[in-house]
Structures are given as structure tokens and as C-alpha cells.
């Protein structure tokens, strides 16, 4: 699995990630959602550089311009609900992409044990297309594994999968690297070293879904 860490280079992306982490700024849910959208836009721009292109003739009022434009058919998916603003930001740059949605949750057992379950998935065909799976946090990697399996079951096999996860743990990256090969590329903006006993990323940013949309019951 190839890992691309955009946060290693100085850019405005790091400012948005810093604001998303800041406990004081997090109190403004609109700003949190906006920052997630802007982060999605930056990832989309960078991701666009690795897609397939061909030169096309564009008729202008004064002549013909030869322009290289993207040919890659895209499906942009997210795991509800925290990933919605991130997915929206990616869509700002890929006008003709299709969408997929998946709901996944933690089912807790005794102690700290839990498993990830997916109980809803809607997707177009993924055959011959590139899948972009956007999720705000990558803690253990279990949600991504379940999501990829469910999307493949419902939509078929994409030619490549791009995971867009602004904040990831080293544990998740190591785990997914063992599970997947070159068929997956992971895009991150920050990599955190620690997980709590409940598998939350430290320093992380908290519960992204609650910060974006309010506390759930």
C-alpha cells in the first residue's frame, strides 16, 4: 500500500488540520465542516495528478485549443456520517464523479472489544472505475476493511482504490499495509502514533461526526 502524507510539506492544509484539532475552534461546527470540505478539495487536487489524462480539442470562439483532461471514471464514497463534508469537498473538484455511501458502526462487546459492522451500502457499479473512499479518521483500519469488502460485494471490483483519511494512526497504516498491496493508495495529512484502549487516535481530534453534526444519542 502506497502512503502519501501531504502534511509533510508546508501548505495551508496544515492550517486547516490544526483548526480541526483545536478544542476551542471545534466548538464552531460550521467551521469544522467547512475545514473538512476545504481539506477534501486539497486532497482532490493532489489526487487528480495521478489519474489518467488524454489530449482533447476544445473549440473556443477564436480557434481550437488542445487540452489534457482527465479520463478516469471515479466513484467517490464515504462512511457516514463524519465523512460527508470531506466527500463534498472532493466532489467540488470532480464534477462528473459518481457517489457511493456506506454506514458502519462499532458493535461493542465485553471490555474494550468491538467489531465494525456495515448495515447500509448504496453504490453504482465499480467495475473499470477508480474508487475514492473518504473517511475523516483512520484509527484501526477496521472500518476501511469492512467498507472495501462491502463496496466490492455490492459494486464489483474497482481498478484502484484511493483512501482519503486526513488523520491516521501508525497502527492502522501498518495493519492495512499488511492486508493490501498496490491496489490501494492512502492519502493522509497527519499521522499520529498513539491509540487509546478504546481505539481512539491520540492526539487526534475527537469524534468527527459529533463535531460536524452534533452529539448523537
N, C-alpha and C positions, 0 to 999 in steps of 0.2 A: 504494500500500500504506500503510495506516494503521499507525503505530507508537505503542504505548502503553508508556511507561517507568515502571513502578511504583516504581523505585528513586529517582526524582526527589523523592519525598516521604518524609519521615521516618516509618519504621514498623519493626516487628520484622522485616520482610522483609529489611532491610539487615543485621541482625544474623546471620540465617541465611546470607546470601550471604557475609558476612565470614568466618564459621566455615568455610564450604565452601572458601574461598580459602586459609585459614591452613594453611601446610605442617605445622605442629605438630599442629593438631587433625585434619588429614586422615588421620593415622596410625590413627585410630579409624574403621574402615569402617562400623561400625554407626551412629555419629553422623553420618557423611557421608550415608548412605542416609536416616536419619531427617530430616536437614535438607532433603534433596531432596523428601521426602514433604511436609514442612511448607510448603515453597515451592510445591509443587503445589497444596496446599489454599488458599493465599492467592491464587494465580492463579485458581483455580476460583471463589472467592468474587467476585473482581473481575470476572471474565469473565461471571458469572451476571447481572450488572447490565445487560448489553447484549443479552440473549436475549429471546425473545417470551413474554409472560405474558397470562393471562386470569383473570378473577374466577370462582371456583367456590364452591359451597355445601358446607360441611363440617358434618356433623351431630355435635354434641357431646352429652354426657349431659344438658345443660340447654337446648339450643336449636340454632340454626343460625348458623354464622359464615361470613361472606363473606371469602374469602382469595384473593389474587392469587398464582398459582403458575405455574411455567414450563411452556410448551407445546413448546419447541424440541426436536425429536428430535436426539440427539447421538451421534456416534461418536468415541470417544477413542482415538487411535492414538499409537504411539511407535516410534522407531527403536531396535532392540535394539543393545546391552544397557543402555547408560547411562541411557536414558530410562525404564526400568521403575519406579524409585521415584517419579519425577516423575509418571508416568501413574497410579500407585497413589494418590498424594495427590489428584490431580484427581478420581479415582473416588470418593473419600471424600465428595465434595460432590454428585456427580451419580449418584444411586443407580440410575437407570433407563437409563443410557447403555449403548451397545454398545461393543465393543472391536475394534480392528484392530492388527496387528503387522507390522512390516517390518524385514528385516535388510539393512543396507547397509554397505559397506566400501570402503576406499581401495585401488585397484589401482595400485601404483607402477610407473613405467617408468624411463627414464633420468633421472638427475639428480633434481630435485625434482618432476618431472611425475607427476601421478596423475589417475585418474578415479574417480568414485564409481559403484559397481555395486550393484544390488539383486538378490539371488538368492532371496529368500523374501518372500512377502506373503500375508496372510490378512485378509480384511475382509468385513463384511456389506455390503449394498447401501448406497451413499452418496446415492442419488437422493432429493432432497427433504429431506436431513438436513444438519446442520451438523457439519463435521469439525474436531476439535481435534487438532492434531499436536504432540506434546510431544517436545522434544529438549533435552538439557541445555546444549549449546553450539552456537552458530551462527557458524562460522568464515568459510567462503567462501560459504555458501548453496547449494553444490552438492548436499549431501545432501538438503536440503529440496526442491530442484527435482526430483531423482530420485524422492524419496518421493511427492511430489504427483502426478507423472506415473504412477508405478506404481499408486498407490491409485486414481486415476481410471480407469486401464486395467482394474483388477480390479473396482472397485465402482461405477463411474459418476461422475457429476458432482454434488458437494455444492452446496448453495445458498450456503454461505460456508465459508471455512477460517480458523481461528484458530491461529496458530503460537505455542506457548508455549516460549520459549527463554530461560532465566534470564540467561545471559551471551551477548552477541552482539558481533560486531566491526562497526565502521563500514563496512568493505568489504562485508560480507555484506548489511547493510541497504541500502546504495547499490545493490548488484547486484540484489537482489530487488525493490527499488522500481522498477527499470527493466524487470523481467520481468513483474511482476504489477500489477494495478490494484486496484480497490475490492473484489475478491472475496477478498482476504486481509487479515487484521489480525494484526500481530506484537505479542506481549506480551513484554516483557523486564524484567529487574530491574537490569541493568548493561550499559553499552556501553563496550567497550574499543577503543582507537584502533589498536593495532599487531597485525600478523601476522608470524610468523617466515617464513623461506624454505620451511619445511615446512607452512605454513598453520596454525600453532597460535596461538591467541589469547594476547596478552601485555597485562596480567599474567595474565589467565585464571585457571585453577586446575589445569591439568594434564590428565591423561586421566581423565575422569569415570568411565568404565567400570571401569578398574583400581582407582580409589579406592573405588568402591562394592562391587566383587565380587572384587578381587584381580587380580594381574598375569596376563596371558594369554601363551601360548607364541607 
